[in-house]
């Protein structure tokens, strides 16, 4: 009430309401620089390359992810330490520093889709690997090229 009371006449001619309406304008400039600072600090790192990864699970595990930049976006393969063949990645998406993809595996004769969602920070990769709909483990990696 102090802001409106300063400029109002004792009779309350309504002009004070206009001054109260300016208070939100005073707070907007403070919010705008914060938004600009956040957007200019974002560095987008190249996803293409070879990544050596490990997963945090009781069985352990790891392997190599190879991401390749194409004219249409990205493609790639994954090689798991326990499987000597490269498996093509499916649904590869790179948006800024976020990458996601899926790849098929077989557990006990049953096909399962594994999905990976991770964030790149310079030469490091951090995220999660989800097996079907039931189990998610942490994934970390480092660029090896």
The first five atom37 places (N, CA, C, CB, O) and aatype in JSON, in Angstrom:
{
  "aatype": [20, 20, 20, 20, 20, 20, 20, 20, 20, 20, 20, 20, 20, 20, 20, 20, 20, 20, 20, 20, 20, 20, 20, 20, 20, 20, 20, 20, 20, 20, 20, 20, 20, 20, 20, 20, 20, 20, 20, 20, 20, 20, 20, 20, 20, 20, 20, 20, 20, 20, 20, 20, 20, 20, 20, 20, 20, 20, 20, 20, 20, 20, 20, 20, 20, 20, 20, 20, 20, 20, 20, 20, 20, 20, 20, 20, 20, 20, 20, 20, 20, 20, 20, 20, 20, 20, 20, 20, 20, 20, 20, 20, 20, 20, 20, 20, 20, 20, 20, 20, 20, 20, 20, 20, 20, 20, 20, 20, 20, 20, 20, 20, 20, 20, 20, 20, 20, 20, 20, 20, 20, 20, 20, 20, 20, 20, 20, 20, 20, 20, 20, 20, 20, 20, 20, 20, 20, 20, 20, 20, 20, 20, 20, 20, 20],
  "atom_mask": [
    [1, 1, 1, 1, 1],
    [1, 1, 1, 1, 1],
    [1, 1, 1, 1, 1],
    [1, 1, 1, 1, 1],
    [1, 1, 1, 1, 1],
    [1, 1, 1, 1, 1],
    [1, 1, 1, 1, 1],
    [1, 1, 1, 1, 1],
    [1, 1, 1, 1, 1],
    [1, 1, 1, 1, 1],
    [1, 1, 1, 1, 1],
    [1, 1, 1, 1, 1],
    [1, 1, 1, 1, 1],
    [1, 1, 1, 1, 1],
    [1, 1, 1, 1, 1],
    [1, 1, 1, 1, 1],
    [1, 1, 1, 1, 1],
    [1, 1, 1, 1, 1],
    [1, 1, 1, 1, 1],
    [1, 1, 1, 1, 1],
    [1, 1, 1, 1, 1],
    [1, 1, 1, 1, 1],
    [1, 1, 1, 1, 1],
    [1, 1, 1, 1, 1],
    [1, 1, 1, 1, 1],
    [1, 1, 1, 1, 1],
    [1, 1, 1, 1, 1],
    [1, 1, 1, 1, 1],
    [1, 1, 1, 1, 1],
    [1, 1, 1, 1, 1],
    [1, 1, 1, 1, 1],
    [1, 1, 1, 1, 1],
    [1, 1, 1, 1, 1],
    [1, 1, 1, 1, 1],
    [1, 1, 1, 1, 1],
    [1, 1, 1, 1, 1],
    [1, 1, 1, 1, 1],
    [1, 1, 1, 1, 1],
    [1, 1, 1, 1, 1],
    [1, 1, 1, 1, 1],
    [1, 1, 1, 1, 1],
    [1, 1, 1, 1, 1],
    [1, 1, 1, 1, 1],
    [1, 1, 1, 1, 1],
    [1, 1, 1, 1, 1],
    [1, 1, 1, 1, 1],
    [1, 1, 1, 1, 1],
    [1, 1, 1, 1, 1],
    [1, 1, 1, 1, 1],
    [1, 1, 1, 1, 1],
    [1, 1, 1, 1, 1],
    [1, 1, 1, 1, 1],
    [1, 1, 1, 1, 1],
    [1, 1, 1, 1, 1],
    [1, 1, 1, 1, 1],
    [1, 1, 1, 1, 1],
    [1, 1, 1, 1, 1],
    [1, 1, 1, 1, 1],
    [1, 1, 1, 1, 1],
    [1, 1, 1, 1, 1],
    [1, 1, 1, 1, 1],
    [1, 1, 1, 1, 1],
    [1, 1, 1, 1, 1],
    [1, 1, 1, 1, 1],
    [1, 1, 1, 1, 1],
    [1, 1, 1, 1, 1],
    [1, 1, 1, 1, 1],
    [1, 1, 1, 1, 1],
    [1, 1, 1, 1, 1],
    [1, 1, 1, 1, 1],
    [1, 1, 1, 1, 1],
    [1, 1, 1, 1, 1],
    [1, 1, 1, 1, 1],
    [1, 1, 1, 1, 1],
    [1, 1, 1, 1, 1],
    [1, 1, 1, 1, 1],
    [1, 1, 1, 1, 1],
    [1, 1, 1, 1, 1],
    [1, 1, 1, 1, 1],
    [1, 1, 1, 1, 1],
    [1, 1, 1, 1, 1],
    [1, 1, 1, 1, 1],
    [1, 1, 1, 1, 1],
    [1, 1, 1, 1, 1],
    [1, 1, 1, 1, 1],
    [1, 1, 1, 1, 1],
    [1, 1, 1, 1, 1],
    [1, 1, 1, 1, 1],
    [1, 1, 1, 1, 1],
    [1, 1, 1, 1, 1],
    [1, 1, 1, 1, 1],
    [1, 1, 1, 1, 1],
    [1, 1, 1, 1, 1],
    [1, 1, 1, 1, 1],
    [1, 1, 1, 1, 1],
    [1, 1, 1, 1, 1],
    [1, 1, 1, 1, 1],
    [1, 1, 1, 1, 1],
    [1, 1, 1, 1, 1],
    [1, 1, 1, 1, 1],
    [1, 1, 1, 1, 1],
    [1, 1, 1, 1, 1],
    [1, 1, 1, 1, 1],
    [1, 1, 1, 1, 1],
    [1, 1, 1, 1, 1],
    [1, 1, 1, 1, 1],
    [1, 1, 1, 1, 1],
    [1, 1, 1, 1, 1],
    [1, 1, 1, 1, 1],
    [1, 1, 1, 1, 1],
    [1, 1, 1, 1, 1],
    [1, 1, 1, 1, 1],
    [1, 1, 1, 1, 1],
    [1, 1, 1, 1, 1],
    [1, 1, 1, 1, 1],
    [1, 1, 1, 1, 1],
    [1, 1, 1, 1, 1],
    [1, 1, 1, 1, 1],
    [1, 1, 1, 1, 1],
    [1, 1, 1, 1, 1],
    [1, 1, 1, 1, 1],
    [1, 1, 1, 1, 1],
    [1, 1, 1, 1, 1],
    [1, 1, 1, 1, 1],
    [1, 1, 1, 1, 1],
    [1, 1, 1, 1, 1],
    [1, 1, 1, 1, 1],
    [1, 1, 1, 1, 1],
    [1, 1, 1, 1, 1],
    [1, 1, 1, 1, 1],
    [1, 1, 1, 1, 1],
    [1, 1, 1, 1, 1],
    [1, 1, 1, 1, 1],
    [1, 1, 1, 1, 1],
    [1, 1, 1, 1, 1],
    [1, 1, 1, 1, 1],
    [1, 1, 1, 1, 1],
    [1, 1, 1, 1, 1],
    [1, 1, 1, 1, 1],
    [1, 1, 1, 1, 1],
    [1, 1, 1, 1, 1],
    [1, 1, 1, 1, 1],
    [1, 1, 1, 1, 1],
    [1, 1, 1, 1, 1],
    [1, 1, 1, 1, 1]
  ],
  "atom_positions": [
    [[0.81, -1.19, 0.0], [0.0, 0.0, 0.0], [0.86, 1.25, 0.0], [-0.92, 0.0, 1.18], [0.35, 2.31, -0.37]],
    [[2.08, 1.2, 0.37], [2.9, 2.39, 0.42], [3.06, 3.0, -0.96], [4.26, 2.06, 1.02], [3.07, 4.22, -1.09]],
    [[3.18, 2.16, -2.0], [3.38, 2.72, -3.33], [2.17, 3.54, -3.77], [3.65, 1.61, -4.34], [2.33, 4.65, -4.27]],
    [[0.96, 3.0, -3.59], [-0.23, 3.71, -4.02], [-0.52, 4.9, -3.15], [-1.41, 2.78, -4.04], [-1.04, 5.9, -3.65]],
    [[-0.22, 4.85, -1.87], [-0.53, 5.92, -0.95], [0.3, 7.15, -1.19], [-0.33, 5.47, 0.44], [-0.15, 8.25, -0.86]],
    [[1.48, 7.04, -1.75], [2.34, 8.2, -1.94], [1.74, 9.21, -2.89], [3.68, 7.77, -2.44], [1.77, 10.41, -2.62]],
    [[1.19, 8.75, -4.0], [0.75, 9.7, -4.99], [-0.75, 9.96, -4.97], [1.14, 9.23, -6.33], [-1.24, 10.74, -5.79]],
    [[-1.48, 9.35, -4.07], [-2.93, 9.5, -4.08], [-3.33, 10.69, -3.23], [-3.61, 8.21, -3.58], [-2.73, 10.98, -2.19]],
    [[-4.36, 11.37, -3.69], [-4.93, 12.43, -2.88], [-5.81, 11.81, -1.82], [-5.73, 13.44, -3.73], [-6.24, 10.67, -1.98]],
    [[-6.09, 12.51, -0.73], [-6.92, 11.94, 0.32], [-8.26, 11.48, -0.21], [-7.13, 12.94, 1.43], [-8.85, 10.57, 0.37]],
    [[-8.76, 12.04, -1.26], [-10.06, 11.66, -1.79], [-10.01, 10.4, -2.63], [-10.63, 12.79, -2.6], [-11.06, 9.82, -2.92]],
    [[-8.83, 9.94, -3.02], [-8.7, 8.71, -3.82], [-9.26, 8.92, -5.21], [-9.41, 7.55, -3.15], [-10.3, 8.35, -5.52]],
    [[-8.62, 9.72, -6.06], [-9.13, 10.03, -7.38], [-8.88, 8.95, -8.42], [-8.53, 11.31, -7.84], [-9.21, 9.14, -9.59]],
    [[-8.33, 7.82, -8.03], [-8.14, 6.73, -9.01], [-6.8, 6.77, -9.69], [-9.22, 6.79, -10.04], [-6.42, 5.79, -10.34]],
    [[-6.06, 7.86, -9.56], [-4.77, 7.92, -10.23], [-3.76, 6.98, -9.58], [-4.24, 9.34, -10.23], [-2.84, 6.51, -10.25]],
    [[-3.92, 6.7, -8.31], [-3.01, 5.8, -7.62], [-3.07, 4.4, -8.19], [-3.32, 5.77, -6.14], [-2.07, 3.68, -8.17]],
    [[-4.24, 3.98, -8.69], [-4.37, 2.66, -9.28], [-3.44, 2.48, -10.46], [-5.8, 2.41, -9.7], [-2.89, 1.4, -10.68]],
    [[-3.27, 3.54, -11.24], [-2.35, 3.46, -12.38], [-0.93, 3.24, -11.9], [-2.44, 4.72, -13.23], [-0.17, 2.53, -12.55]],
    [[-0.58, 3.84, -10.81], [0.77, 3.66, -10.3], [0.97, 2.25, -9.76], [1.07, 4.68, -9.21], [2.04, 1.66, -9.92]],
    [[-0.05, 1.72, -9.13], [0.07, 0.35, -8.65], [0.24, -0.6, -9.84], [-1.15, -0.06, -7.81], [0.95, -1.6, -9.73]],
    [[-0.38, -0.3, -10.93], [-0.27, -1.14, -12.12], [1.14, -1.16, -12.69], [-1.23, -0.68, -13.17], [1.48, -2.07, -13.45]],
    [[1.97, -0.18, -12.36], [3.32, -0.16, -12.89], [4.26, -1.06, -12.11], [3.86, 1.25, -12.89], [5.36, -1.36, -12.6]],
    [[3.88, -1.51, -10.94], [4.77, -2.34, -10.15], [5.19, -3.61, -10.89], [4.1, -2.71, -8.84], [6.37, -3.96, -10.84]],
    [[4.28, -4.33, -11.57], [4.74, -5.52, -12.3], [5.77, -5.18, -13.37], [3.57, -6.23, -12.93], [6.65, -5.99, -13.64]],
    [[5.66, -4.01, -13.99], [6.66, -3.63, -14.98], [8.03, -3.5, -14.35], [6.27, -2.32, -15.66], [9.05, -3.76, -15.0]],
    [[8.08, -3.1, -13.11], [9.37, -2.96, -12.44], [10.0, -4.32, -12.17], [9.2, -2.19, -11.13], [11.23, -4.41, -12.12]],
    [[9.22, -5.36, -12.0], [9.79, -6.68, -11.74], [10.17, -7.4, -13.03], [8.8, -7.53, -10.95], [11.04, -8.27, -12.98]],
    [[9.57, -7.09, -14.15], [9.89, -7.76, -15.41], [11.35, -7.6, -15.82], [9.01, -7.25, -16.49], [11.97, -8.6, -16.2]],
    [[11.92, -6.41, -15.77], [13.32, -6.3, -16.21], [14.25, -7.18, -15.39], [13.78, -4.86, -16.13], [15.25, -7.66, -15.92]],
    [[13.95, -7.4, -14.12], [14.8, -8.27, -13.32], [14.74, -9.71, -13.81], [14.4, -8.2, -11.85], [15.75, -10.41, -13.76]],
    [[13.59, -10.17, -14.27], [13.45, -11.55, -14.74], [14.1, -11.74, -16.11], [11.97, -11.95, -14.8], [14.66, -12.81, -16.36]],
    [[14.04, -10.76, -16.98], [14.56, -10.93, -18.34], [16.07, -11.2, -18.38], [14.25, -9.71, -19.15], [16.48, -12.1, -19.11]],
    [[16.91, -10.47, -17.65], [18.33, -10.78, -17.72], [18.65, -12.2, -17.25], [19.11, -9.79, -16.91], [19.56, -12.83, -17.78]],
    [[17.9, -12.72, -16.26], [18.16, -14.07, -15.81], [17.89, -15.06, -16.94], [17.3, -14.41, -14.58], [18.67, -15.98, -17.14]],
    [[16.82, -14.88, -17.67], [16.5, -15.79, -18.78], [17.58, -15.7, -19.85], [15.12, -15.46, -19.38], [17.98, -16.73, -20.4]],
    [[18.06, -14.51, -20.16], [19.11, -14.36, -21.16], [20.4, -15.02, -20.71], [19.36, -12.88, -21.45], [21.07, -15.68, -21.51]],
    [[20.76, -14.87, -19.45], [21.99, -15.48, -18.95], [21.93, -16.99, -19.08], [22.23, -15.08, -17.5], [22.92, -17.62, -19.45]],
    [[20.79, -17.59, -18.79], [20.67, -19.03, -18.87], [20.8, -19.51, -20.31], [19.34, -19.48, -18.29], [21.47, -20.52, -20.55]],
    [[20.21, -18.83, -21.26], [20.24, -19.3, -22.64], [21.6, -19.09, -23.29], [19.17, -18.59, -23.44], [21.96, -19.86, -24.18]],
    [[22.37, -18.08, -22.89], [23.66, -17.85, -23.52], [24.75, -18.73, -22.93], [24.04, -16.39, -23.38], [25.81, -18.87, -23.54]],
    [[24.52, -19.32, -21.75], [25.52, -20.18, -21.13], [25.48, -21.61, -21.68], [25.32, -20.21, -19.63], [26.39, -22.39, -21.39]],
    [[24.48, -21.96, -22.44], [24.35, -23.33, -22.95], [25.31, -23.55, -24.11], [22.9, -23.61, -23.39], [25.27, -22.83, -25.11]],
    [[26.17, -24.55, -23.97], [27.07, -24.96, -25.03], [26.58, -26.3, -25.53], [28.56, -25.03, -24.55], [26.35, -27.22, -24.74]],
    [[26.43, -26.43, -26.84], [25.99, -27.69, -27.43], [27.23, -28.42, -27.92], [24.95, -27.46, -28.6], [28.01, -27.89, -28.71]],
    [[27.4, -29.64, -27.43], [28.56, -30.46, -27.79], [28.17, -31.44, -28.89], [29.1, -31.21, -26.55], [27.02, -31.88, -28.97]],
    [[29.13, -31.78, -29.73], [28.89, -32.71, -30.83], [28.67, -34.12, -30.27], [30.07, -32.7, -31.82], [29.47, -34.61, -29.47]],
    [[27.61, -34.75, -30.71], [27.28, -36.1, -30.24], [28.03, -37.16, -31.03], [25.78, -36.34, -30.35], [28.32, -38.24, -30.5]],
    [[28.36, -36.87, -32.28], [29.02, -37.88, -33.12], [30.36, -38.26, -32.53], [29.2, -37.35, -34.55], [31.11, -37.41, -32.04]],
    [[30.65, -39.54, -32.58], [31.92, -40.03, -32.08], [31.75, -41.4, -31.46], [32.51, -39.07, -31.06], [30.68, -42.01, -31.52]],
    [[32.83, -41.87, -30.86], [32.83, -43.17, -30.2], [32.83, -42.94, -28.7], [34.05, -44.03, -30.64], [33.66, -42.19, -28.17]],
    [[31.9, -43.58, -28.03], [31.71, -43.42, -26.58], [31.89, -44.77, -25.91], [30.31, -42.82, -26.26], [31.21, -45.73, -26.27]],
    [[32.78, -44.85, -24.95], [32.95, -46.05, -24.14], [32.05, -45.88, -22.92], [34.46, -46.29, -23.73], [32.2, -44.9, -22.19]],
    [[31.12, -46.82, -22.69], [30.15, -46.65, -21.6], [30.2, -47.81, -20.62], [28.75, -46.52, -22.17], [30.67, -48.9, -20.95]],
    [[29.7, -47.56, -19.42], [29.47, -48.6, -18.42], [28.08, -48.37, -17.85], [30.57, -48.58, -17.3], [27.57, -47.25, -17.84]],
    [[27.49, -49.46, -17.35], [26.19, -49.35, -16.7], [26.34, -49.8, -15.25], [25.1, -50.19, -17.44], [27.17, -50.65, -14.93]],
    [[25.51, -49.23, -14.39], [25.53, -49.53, -12.97], [24.46, -50.57, -12.69], [25.31, -48.24, -12.11], [23.3, -50.24, -12.42]],
    [[24.87, -51.85, -12.75], [23.93, -52.94, -12.48], [24.67, -54.02, -11.72], [23.3, -53.51, -13.8], [25.9, -54.06, -11.74]],
    [[23.95, -54.91, -11.04], [24.61, -55.99, -10.3], [25.5, -56.86, -11.2], [23.57, -56.86, -9.63], [26.52, -57.37, -10.75]],
    [[25.11, -57.04, -12.46], [25.9, -57.84, -13.4], [27.04, -57.04, -14.03], [25.0, -58.4, -14.49], [27.9, -57.6, -14.7]],
    [[27.04, -55.73, -13.81], [28.03, -54.88, -14.47], [27.74, -54.79, -15.95], [29.45, -55.41, -14.23], [26.65, -55.16, -16.4]],
    [[28.67, -54.32, -16.67], [28.49, -54.28, -18.12], [28.95, -52.96, -18.7], [27.05, -54.52, -18.48], [29.15, -51.97, -18.0]],
    [[29.09, -52.99, -19.98], [29.53, -51.8, -20.69], [29.68, -52.14, -22.16], [30.85, -51.25, -20.11], [29.24, -53.18, -22.63]],
    [[30.32, -51.23, -22.86], [30.52, -51.43, -24.28], [30.88, -50.13, -24.96], [29.29, -52.04, -24.91], [31.43, -49.21, -24.36]],
    [[30.56, -50.09, -26.24], [30.9, -48.94, -27.08], [29.69, -48.51, -27.88], [32.08, -49.27, -28.01], [29.01, -49.33, -28.51]],
    [[29.43, -47.22, -27.86], [28.39, -46.61, -28.68], [29.09, -45.78, -29.74], [27.38, -45.73, -27.83], [29.96, -44.97, -29.42]],
    [[28.73, -45.96, -30.99], [29.27, -45.15, -32.08], [28.12, -44.36, -32.68], [29.99, -46.04, -33.17], [27.18, -44.94, -33.21]],
    [[28.2, -43.04, -32.59], [27.2, -42.16, -33.19], [27.81, -41.48, -34.4], [26.68, -41.11, -32.17], [28.92, -40.95, -34.34]],
    [[27.07, -41.5, -35.51], [27.53, -40.93, -36.76], [26.53, -39.88, -37.22], [27.71, -42.03, -37.84], [25.32, -40.13, -37.24]],
    [[27.04, -38.71, -37.59], [26.18, -37.65, -38.12], [25.94, -37.94, -39.59], [26.82, -36.24, -37.92], [26.87, -38.19, -40.35]],
    [[24.66, -37.9, -40.0], [24.29, -38.14, -41.39], [23.56, -36.91, -41.92], [23.4, -39.42, -41.52], [23.32, -35.95, -41.18]],
    [[23.23, -36.95, -43.19], [22.49, -35.82, -43.76], [21.08, -35.72, -43.18], [22.42, -35.95, -45.29], [20.48, -34.65, -43.2]],
    [[20.56, -36.83, -42.68], [19.21, -36.85, -42.1], [19.19, -36.69, -40.59], [18.53, -38.13, -42.47], [18.11, -36.61, -40.01]],
    [[20.34, -36.65, -39.94], [20.4, -36.57, -38.48], [21.55, -37.4, -37.95], [19.08, -37.04, -37.86], [22.71, -37.1, -38.22]],
    [[21.23, -38.44, -37.2], [22.25, -39.31, -36.63], [21.85, -40.77, -36.77], [22.48, -38.96, -35.15], [20.67, -41.11, -36.81]],
    [[22.86, -41.62, -36.86], [22.67, -43.06, -36.83], [23.78, -43.61, -35.95], [22.7, -43.7, -38.29], [24.62, -42.86, -35.45]],
    [[23.79, -44.92, -35.75], [24.86, -45.46, -34.95], [24.71, -46.94, -34.66], [24.95, -44.73, -33.68], [23.79, -47.6, -35.12]],
    [[25.66, -47.43, -33.86], [25.67, -48.81, -33.43], [26.06, -48.87, -31.95], [26.65, -49.66, -34.29], [26.62, -47.93, -31.4]],
    [[25.74, -49.99, -31.34], [26.18, -50.26, -29.98], [26.78, -51.65, -29.95], [25.0, -50.14, -28.95], [26.25, -52.58, -30.56]],
    [[27.88, -51.77, -29.26], [28.51, -53.08, -29.04], [28.62, -53.26, -27.54], [29.92, -53.2, -29.76], [29.25, -52.47, -26.84]],
    [[28.0, -54.33, -27.06], [28.05, -54.64, -25.64], [29.21, -55.59, -25.37], [26.73, -55.25, -25.16], [29.52, -56.44, -26.21]],
    [[29.86, -55.46, -24.22], [31.01, -56.3, -23.9], [30.68, -57.78, -23.99], [31.52, -55.98, -22.51], [31.56, -58.59, -24.33]],
    [[29.45, -58.16, -23.7], [29.07, -59.58, -23.72], [28.62, -60.06, -25.09], [27.96, -59.81, -22.72], [28.42, -61.26, -25.28]],
    [[28.47, -59.16, -26.03], [28.04, -59.53, -27.39], [29.05, -58.93, -28.36], [26.56, -59.01, -27.7], [29.29, -57.72, -28.35]],
    [[29.65, -59.77, -29.18], [30.76, -59.31, -30.03], [30.32, -58.63, -31.31], [31.64, -60.47, -30.37], [31.16, -58.15, -32.07]],
    [[29.03, -58.58, -31.57], [28.53, -57.96, -32.81], [27.98, -56.57, -32.53], [27.45, -58.84, -33.47], [27.44, -56.3, -31.45]],
    [[28.11, -55.7, -33.52], [27.49, -54.38, -33.43], [25.99, -54.51, -33.66], [28.11, -53.4, -34.45], [25.56, -55.26, -34.53]],
    [[25.22, -53.79, -32.89], [23.77, -53.76, -33.05], [23.39, -52.37, -33.54], [23.03, -54.12, -31.71], [23.76, -51.38, -32.91]],
    [[22.66, -52.26, -34.66], [22.25, -50.94, -35.14], [21.31, -50.25, -34.15], [21.57, -51.06, -36.51], [20.44, -50.88, -33.55]],
    [[21.52, -48.95, -33.98], [20.64, -48.14, -33.14], [19.39, -47.78, -33.92], [21.36, -46.86, -32.62], [19.43, -47.61, -35.14]],
    [[18.28, -47.66, -33.21], [17.02, -47.26, -33.82], [16.55, -45.97, -33.15], [15.94, -48.38, -33.69], [16.91, -45.68, -32.01]],
    [[15.74, -45.22, -33.86], [15.12, -43.99, -33.32], [16.14, -43.06, -32.66], [14.04, -44.36, -32.31], [15.9, -42.55, -31.56]],
    [[17.26, -42.83, -33.33], [18.31, -41.97, -32.78], [17.86, -40.52, -32.89], [19.67, -42.2, -33.52], [17.54, -40.04, -33.99]],
    [[17.84, -39.82, -31.77], [17.48, -38.4, -31.75], [18.53, -37.64, -30.95], [16.07, -38.19, -31.14], [18.93, -38.05, -29.86]],
    [[18.97, -36.53, -31.52], [19.89, -35.64, -30.83], [19.25, -34.26, -30.81], [21.31, -35.61, -31.52], [18.97, -33.68, -31.86]],
    [[19.01, -33.76, -29.61], [18.43, -32.42, -29.45], [19.3, -31.67, -28.47], [16.93, -32.49, -28.95], [19.24, -31.91, -27.26]],
    [[20.11, -30.76, -28.99], [21.06, -30.06, -28.13], [22.06, -31.06, -27.59], [20.33, -29.33, -26.97], [22.74, -31.75, -28.35]],
    [[22.17, -31.15, -26.27], [23.08, -32.1, -25.63], [22.37, -33.38, -25.18], [23.75, -31.45, -24.45], [22.98, -34.22, -24.53]],
    [[21.11, -33.53, -25.53], [20.36, -34.71, -25.14], [20.3, -35.69, -26.31], [18.93, -34.33, -24.68], [19.97, -35.32, -27.44]],
    [[20.61, -36.94, -26.0], [20.53, -37.98, -27.03], [19.61, -39.09, -26.52], [21.94, -38.54, -27.39], [19.53, -39.34, -25.32]],
    [[18.94, -39.72, -27.44], [18.12, -40.88, -27.11], [18.12, -41.83, -28.3], [16.66, -40.46, -26.73], [18.22, -41.41, -29.45]],
    [[18.0, -43.11, -27.98], [17.91, -44.13, -29.02], [17.43, -45.42, -28.38], [19.29, -44.33, -29.73], [17.38, -45.56, -27.16]],
    [[17.07, -46.36, -29.23], [16.69, -47.69, -28.78], [17.52, -48.71, -29.55], [15.16, -47.95, -28.96], [18.08, -48.4, -30.6]],
    [[17.57, -49.93, -29.01], [18.17, -51.03, -29.74], [17.57, -52.33, -29.23], [19.72, -51.03, -29.59], [17.19, -52.42, -28.06]],
    [[17.48, -53.34, -30.1], [16.86, -54.61, -29.71], [17.88, -55.55, -29.05], [16.23, -55.29, -30.92], [19.05, -55.59, -29.44]],
    [[17.42, -56.3, -28.05], [18.2, -57.37, -27.44], [17.27, -58.57, -27.24], [18.85, -56.91, -26.08], [16.05, -58.45, -27.34]],
    [[17.87, -59.71, -26.96], [17.08, -60.9, -26.66], [17.51, -61.43, -25.31], [17.26, -61.98, -27.77], [18.69, -61.69, -25.09]],
    [[16.55, -61.59, -24.4], [16.8, -62.17, -23.08], [15.99, -63.46, -22.98], [16.42, -61.17, -21.94], [14.76, -63.44, -23.04]],
    [[16.68, -64.58, -22.82], [15.99, -65.86, -22.68], [15.08, -66.18, -23.85], [15.19, -65.87, -21.42], [14.02, -66.78, -23.67]],
    [[15.49, -65.77, -25.05], [14.69, -66.02, -26.23], [13.59, -65.01, -26.48], [14.09, -67.36, -26.14], [12.86, -65.1, -27.47]],
    [[13.46, -64.04, -25.58], [12.41, -63.02, -25.72], [13.01, -61.7, -26.2], [11.67, -62.8, -24.38], [13.97, -61.2, -25.63]],
    [[12.43, -61.13, -27.26], [12.93, -59.83, -27.73], [12.53, -58.71, -26.76], [12.4, -59.52, -29.14], [11.39, -58.65, -26.29]],
    [[13.48, -57.82, -26.49], [13.26, -56.68, -25.59], [13.85, -55.45, -26.25], [13.89, -56.93, -24.16], [14.93, -55.52, -26.85]],
    [[13.16, -54.34, -26.16], [13.68, -53.08, -26.65], [14.35, -52.34, -25.49], [12.54, -52.21, -27.28], [13.75, -52.14, -24.44]],
    [[15.59, -51.94, -25.7], [16.34, -51.19, -24.71], [16.36, -49.73, -25.16], [17.79, -51.75, -24.53], [16.67, -49.44, -26.31]],
    [[16.03, -48.82, -24.26], [16.07, -47.4, -24.6], [17.14, -46.72, -23.77], [14.69, -46.73, -24.39], [17.35, -47.04, -22.6]],
    [[17.8, -45.76, -24.39], [18.84, -44.98, -23.74], [18.48, -43.51, -23.86], [20.25, -45.27, -24.36], [18.12, -43.03, -24.93]],
    [[18.59, -42.82, -22.75], [18.45, -41.36, -22.72], [19.64, -40.83, -21.95], [17.09, -40.9, -22.08], [19.88, -41.25, -20.82]],
    [[20.39, -39.92, -22.56], [21.6, -39.41, -21.92], [21.84, -37.96, -22.3], [22.81, -40.27, -22.3], [21.26, -37.44, -23.26]],
    [[22.7, -37.34, -21.53], [23.1, -35.96, -21.77], [24.61, -35.92, -21.95], [22.65, -35.03, -20.6], [25.36, -36.54, -21.2]],
    [[25.04, -35.17, -22.96], [26.46, -35.01, -23.24], [26.93, -33.74, -22.56], [26.74, -34.95, -24.78], [26.28, -32.7, -22.62]],
    [[28.08, -33.84, -21.9], [28.74, -32.68, -21.32], [30.2, -32.77, -21.72], [28.56, -32.62, -19.75], [30.99, -33.46, -21.08]],
    [[30.55, -32.06, -22.77], [31.88, -32.09, -23.36], [32.23, -33.5, -23.79], [32.92, -31.55, -22.37], [31.73, -33.96, -24.82]],
    [[33.09, -34.21, -23.04], [33.51, -35.55, -23.42], [32.94, -36.61, -22.49], [35.01, -35.65, -23.42], [33.47, -37.72, -22.4]],
    [[31.84, -36.28, -21.8], [31.21, -37.23, -20.88], [29.74, -37.43, -21.27], [31.32, -36.74, -19.43], [29.1, -36.55, -21.84]],
    [[29.25, -38.6, -20.93], [27.88, -39.0, -21.24], [27.27, -39.53, -19.94], [27.83, -40.07, -22.39], [27.86, -40.4, -19.29]],
    [[26.1, -39.01, -19.56], [25.42, -39.46, -18.35], [23.95, -39.64, -18.65], [25.63, -38.47, -17.18], [23.32, -38.78, -19.27]],
    [[23.4, -40.77, -18.19], [21.98, -40.99, -18.44], [21.5, -42.29, -17.87], [21.71, -40.94, -19.9], [21.97, -42.75, -16.83]],
    [[20.54, -42.88, -18.57], [19.91, -44.12, -18.11], [19.66, -45.04, -19.29], [18.6, -43.81, -17.37], [19.42, -44.61, -20.41]],
    [[19.73, -46.35, -18.98], [19.42, -47.39, -19.94], [18.25, -48.17, -19.35], [20.67, -48.32, -20.25], [18.33, -48.68, -18.24]],
    [[17.16, -48.26, -20.13], [15.96, -48.94, -19.64], [15.7, -50.19, -20.47], [14.73, -47.99, -19.69], [15.62, -50.12, -21.7]],
    [[15.58, -51.32, -19.8], [15.34, -52.61, -20.44], [13.85, -52.89, -20.4], [16.15, -53.75, -19.74], [13.28, -53.14, -19.35]],
    [[13.23, -52.83, -21.58], [11.78, -53.01, -21.64], [11.09, -51.95, -20.8], [11.38, -54.42, -21.16], [11.43, -50.77, -20.88]],
    [[10.14, -52.38, -20.01], [9.42, -51.43, -19.14], [9.72, -51.68, -17.67], [7.92, -51.52, -19.38], [9.12, -51.06, -16.8]],
    [[10.66, -52.6, -17.39], [10.8, -53.04, -16.01], [12.05, -52.58, -15.29], [10.74, -54.48, -15.97], [12.01, -52.42, -14.07]],
    [[13.14, -52.37, -15.97], [14.39, -52.13, -15.26], [15.19, -50.99, -15.88], [15.22, -53.39, -15.23], [15.4, -50.96, -17.09]],
    [[15.63, -50.06, -15.05], [16.44, -48.93, -15.5], [17.73, -48.9, -14.69], [15.67, -47.59, -15.35], [17.72, -49.06, -13.47]],
    [[18.85, -48.71, -15.39], [20.15, -48.6, -14.74], [20.84, -47.32, -15.2], [21.04, -49.85, -15.04], [20.55, -46.81, -16.29]],
    [[21.74, -46.81, -14.38], [22.51, -45.62, -14.74], [23.55, -45.98, -15.8], [23.21, -45.01, -13.5], [24.09, -47.08, -15.81]],
    [[23.8, -45.03, -16.67], [24.78, -45.19, -17.74], [25.73, -44.01, -17.68], [24.09, -45.3, -19.14], [25.29, -42.87, -17.6]],
    [[27.03, -44.28, -17.72], [28.04, -43.22, -17.81], [28.99, -43.58, -18.93], [28.8, -43.03, -16.46], [29.2, -44.75, -19.23]],
    [[29.56, -42.57, -19.53], [30.49, -42.85, -20.62], [31.46, -41.71, -20.85], [29.74, -43.13, -21.88], [31.29, -40.59, -20.36]],
    [[32.49, -42.04, -21.61], [33.5, -41.04, -21.99], [33.78, -41.2, -23.48], [34.82, -41.2, -21.16], [33.79, -42.3, -24.03]],
    [[34.0, -40.06, -24.11], [34.34, -40.06, -25.53], [35.72, -40.7, -25.68], [34.31, -38.6, -26.14], [36.65, -40.36, -24.94]],
    [[35.85, -41.63, -26.62], [37.15, -42.28, -26.8], [37.83, -41.84, -28.09], [36.99, -43.79, -26.8], [38.94, -42.29, -28.38]],
    [[37.21, -41.0, -28.85], [37.85, -40.45, -30.06], [37.94, -38.96, -29.96], [37.07, -40.84, -31.33], [38.45, -38.31, -30.88]]
  ]
}
